[in-house]
Structures are given as structure tokens and as C-alpha cells.
Amino acid sequence: MSIRVLVVDDEPLARRAIRRFVGKDTGVEIVGECGDGESAVREIQDSKPDLVFLDIQMPEMDGFQVLSKIGADKMPVTIFVTAYDRFALRAFDANAIDYLLKPVGKERFERALDRARQRIAGKAHGDEVQRIISALAQRAAAHKYPNRLAIPKNGRIMFVATNDIDWIEAEGNYVRLHVGSREHEFRETLAELGEKLNPAEFLRIHRSTIVNIERIEEIQPWFHGHHRVLLKNGLELRMSRYQHEIARKLGLA
């Protein structure tokens, strides 16, 4: 009997990658795809898949909220998918059998799928999960975030101290650093730059905005569940409902 799989990710390319990895495996059947948390909850309740590939970061309702809505006792075997290592330990707290870091590699995907098969068959061992957690903890301890960024500008390389940055905004495949009265624009996506920044110092408040936590003066409720972020320099920025939930869980809002 084949494993019935549901793929949940708000990025079409990520869903396509998982479909491609599953390929022609006769032991796996993709029964559905969802691009947001609310539809994922409905699909899990309706189709009752054996396995869910579940993106952690999604707007409105994230992967952890999906699990909470379904209930841990009713949730299928889950492999969380994330672009951020710092969510991995919490994924195991949520009883995930494994996690995948984006961009997902084929070999890593196959190992995760094999663990899921064992869990579904009732053969998974708790000490295996514990070994994964220990490895993640060691990796997190060894990870060092830079205290300054190297920025190419007019054929030169400029260095900007990360603690001097007020906030960062996305402009397509470019980012713009706001450092006091100065601005620095260079080619890099906000997601790529966010990976380099210490999550204890910087918070993504919107798909297109990252702020230095030390620059936040106040977070205020706004319309339709959104919030306003007031910086110490008087600037007002918008925080999405999804990012406010992350800030709340981190004790920042």
C-alpha cells in the first residue's frame, strides 16, 4: 500500500521540488497540495494523509499553528520544511519525524522520506530523533553570525557594522540597508541576507522588511490584525499578522 502524501508550502517552486523528488516512486502518492495553512487544515481533516511535508513559515497561519489546529494526536507523520535552522528544534518539540532545510537536496529528502516510512510502519526509534536534536544543537552552538556586512559598491567593498543598521527593505532581488541617514543598496534577496543576520538581533516584520530589534520603540495594534512598528528614529513600519505571531512567541510583542 502506498504512502499518501500532502504537500503544504506557500512557495510553488518548493512544492514542485517535492513533487519532483517523489517522482515515480510507486510507494508514494501525492494526494494534494496546499499553499496556505487554512487550506492545509481542511485538507488534512478531509483526506487524512499518512505524511505531510509542512512549511513552517507561511503567511496568516504557520506550520506550527496548523499542527496546533489539528491536534498532535490527530496530526499525520510530519516533515517540517524551513529556510531557518532556528525553527528546527521547535519542529521536534512539535513531534516532527524530521525537517528539511531549503533549498532541499535529493539525498537529504530521501533520508527524511525513509524515516517517515519507518515511523508510519511503527519502526522509528526515539533515540534516532534524539541524535538529530543533538546534532542540531551542536550546529547551532557552532554557528557564528558576522558583526559586519561586506557590501560591493562602485568596484569597492564597504563594511557596515550590523549593529549600526536600523532596518532593511527588499526591492525585488535587491536589498536596501538603512543606516542612520545613509542607505546602501546591493544585489541580494532579503531571505539570503536574513540568513546571515543573528535572529536574536534582527526580526523580519514583513515579507519585505527586517528591523534591528534594538531600534524598535513600540509595537502597536493596527487595522485587520496588522501592527505598526515604531522605531526610535520616529519611522513607522508595518508588521504582518504572521510576523506579529512570531514576534509574540519570541516575547517581543
FENFEN-V762345 format. One record per residue. N is the residue number from 1. RES is the residue in one small letter. NEAR is the number of other ideal C-beta (glycine too) atoms within 10 Angstrom. D_LAST is the distance of its C-alpha to the last C-alpha in whole Angstrom. Layout:
N&RES&NEAR&D_LAST ; N&RES&NEAR&D_LAST
This chain:
1&m&6&47 ; 2&s&11&45 ; 3&i&21&41 ; 4&r&18&39 ; 5&v&25&36 ; 6&l&22&33 ; 7&v&26&31 ; 8&v&29&27 ; 9&d&25&26 ; 10&d&17&25 ; 11&e&15&27 ; 12&p&10&31 ; 13&l&9&32 ; 14&a&21&30 ; 15&r&20&32 ; 16&r&13&35 ; 17&a&22&35 ; 18&i&21&35 ; 19&r&13&37 ; 20&r&11&40 ; 21&f&20&39 ; 22&v&18&40 ; 23&g&9&43 ; 24&k&5&46 ; 25&d&13&45 ; 26&t&7&47 ; 27&g&10&45 ; 28&v&18&42 ; 29&e&14&41 ; 30&i&17&38 ; 31&v&17&38 ; 32&g&18&35 ; 33&e&19&32 ; 34&c&23&29 ; 35&g&17&27 ; 36&d&16&24 ; 37&g&24&22 ; 38&e&14&24 ; 39&s&15&27 ; 40&a&29&27 ; 41&v&19&26 ; 42&r&12&29 ; 43&e&19&31 ; 44&i&24&31 ; 45&q&11&32 ; 46&d&10&35 ; 47&s&12&36 ; 48&k&12&35 ; 49&p&21&35 ; 50&d&19&36 ; 51&l&24&34 ; 52&v&28&31 ; 53&f&28&29 ; 54&l&30&26 ; 55&d&26&23 ; 56&i&22&20 ; 57&q&21&18 ; 58&m&22&19 ; 59&p&14&18 ; 60&e&14&17 ; 61&m&19&17 ; 62&d&22&17 ; 63&g&26&20 ; 64&f&22&18 ; 65&q&18&18 ; 66&v&26&21 ; 67&l&24&22 ; 68&s&14&21 ; 69&k&16&22 ; 70&i&17&26 ; 71&g&8&25 ; 72&a&10&26 ; 73&d&6&30 ; 74&k&11&31 ; 75&m&18&29 ; 76&p&20&32 ; 77&v&21&32 ; 78&t&27&29 ; 79&i&22&29 ; 80&f&26&25 ; 81&v&31&25 ; 82&t&19&23 ; 83&a&17&23 ; 84&y&15&21 ; 85&d&15&22 ; 86&r&13&19 ; 87&f&21&19 ; 88&a&23&22 ; 89&l&15&22 ; 90&r&16&19 ; 91&a&26&22 ; 92&f&17&25 ; 93&d&9&23 ; 94&a&20&23 ; 95&n&13&26 ; 96&a&27&27 ; 97&i&23&31 ; 98&d&25&30 ; 99&y&24&27 ; 100&l&24&28 ; 101&l&15&27 ; 102&k&17&28 ; 103&p&9&30 ; 104&v&17&32 ; 105&g&13&35 ; 106&k&11&38 ; 107&e&9&39 ; 108&r&14&36 ; 109&f&20&35 ; 110&e&12&39 ; 111&r&13&38 ; 112&a&22&35 ; 113&l&24&37 ; 114&d&11&39 ; 115&r&19&37 ; 116&a&25&36 ; 117&r&18&40 ; 118&q&15&40 ; 119&r&22&37 ; 120&i&16&39 ; 121&a&9&42 ; 122&g&6&41 ; 123&k&9&42 ; 124&a&17&38 ; 125&h&10&38 ; 126&g&7&35 ; 127&d&8&36 ; 128&e&13&36 ; 129&v&17&32 ; 130&q&11&32 ; 131&r&11&34 ; 132&i&19&31 ; 133&i&14&28 ; 134&s&10&30 ; 135&a&11&31 ; 136&l&17&27 ; 137&a&12&26 ; 138&q&10&29 ; 139&r&11&28 ; 140&a&12&25 ; 141&a&8&26 ; 142&a&7&29 ; 143&h&10&26 ; 144&k&7&26 ; 145&y&13&24 ; 146&p&12&26 ; 147&n&11&25 ; 148&r&13&27 ; 149&l&20&28 ; 150&a&10&31 ; 151&i&16&32 ; 152&p&12&35 ; 153&k&10&36 ; 154&n&5&40 ; 155&g&5&41 ; 156&r&7&39 ; 157&i&8&36 ; 158&m&13&34 ; 159&f&10&31 ; 160&v&15&28 ; 161&a&11&26 ; 162&t&18&22 ; 163&n&12&21 ; 164&d&13&23 ; 165&i&23&21 ; 166&d&18&18 ; 167&w&22&18 ; 168&i&22&20 ; 169&e&18&21 ; 170&a&19&23 ; 171&e&11&26 ; 172&g&9&28 ; 173&n&10&29 ; 174&y&13&28 ; 175&v&24&25 ; 176&r&14&25 ; 177&l&21&24 ; 178&h&19&23 ; 179&v&16&24 ; 180&g&9&24 ; 181&s&7&27 ; 182&r&10&28 ; 183&e&10&27 ; 184&h&17&29 ; 185&e&13&29 ; 186&f&15&31 ; 187&r&11&31 ; 188&e&17&29 ; 189&t&13&26 ; 190&l&22&22 ; 191&a&16&22 ; 192&e&12&25 ; 193&l&17&23 ; 194&g&19&20 ; 195&e&13&22 ; 196&k&12&23 ; 197&l&19&20 ; 198&n&15&18 ; 199&p&17&15 ; 200&a&10&14 ; 201&e&14&15 ; 202&f&22&14 ; 203&l&23&11 ; 204&r&23&13 ; 205&i&26&11 ; 206&h&19&14 ; 207&r&12&18 ; 208&s&16&19 ; 209&t&19&17 ; 210&i&24&15 ; 211&v&23&14 ; 212&n&21&14 ; 213&i&15&11 ; 214&e&12&13 ; 215&r&18&14 ; 216&i&20&11 ; 217&e&12&11 ; 218&e&12&9 ; 219&i&18&7 ; 220&q&12&9 ; 221&p&10&10 ; 222&w&15&13 ; 223&f&8&16 ; 224&h&5&17 ; 225&g&12&13 ; 226&h&14&12 ; 227&h&21&10 ; 228&r&15&11 ; 229&v&27&10 ; 230&l&15&12 ; 231&l&18&14 ; 232&k&12&16 ; 233&n&12&19 ; 234&g&7&18 ; 235&l&14&18 ; 236&e&11&16 ; 237&l&19&14 ; 238&r&15&14 ; 239&m&24&11 ; 240&s&19&12 ; 241&r&14&12 ; 242&y&20&12 ; 243&q&24&10 ; 244&h&21&7 ; 245&e&17&8 ; 246&i&20&9 ; 247&a&19&6 ; 248&r&12&5 ; 249&k&12&8 ; 250&l&12&8 ; 251&g&6&6 ; 252&l&14&4 ; 253&a&20&0
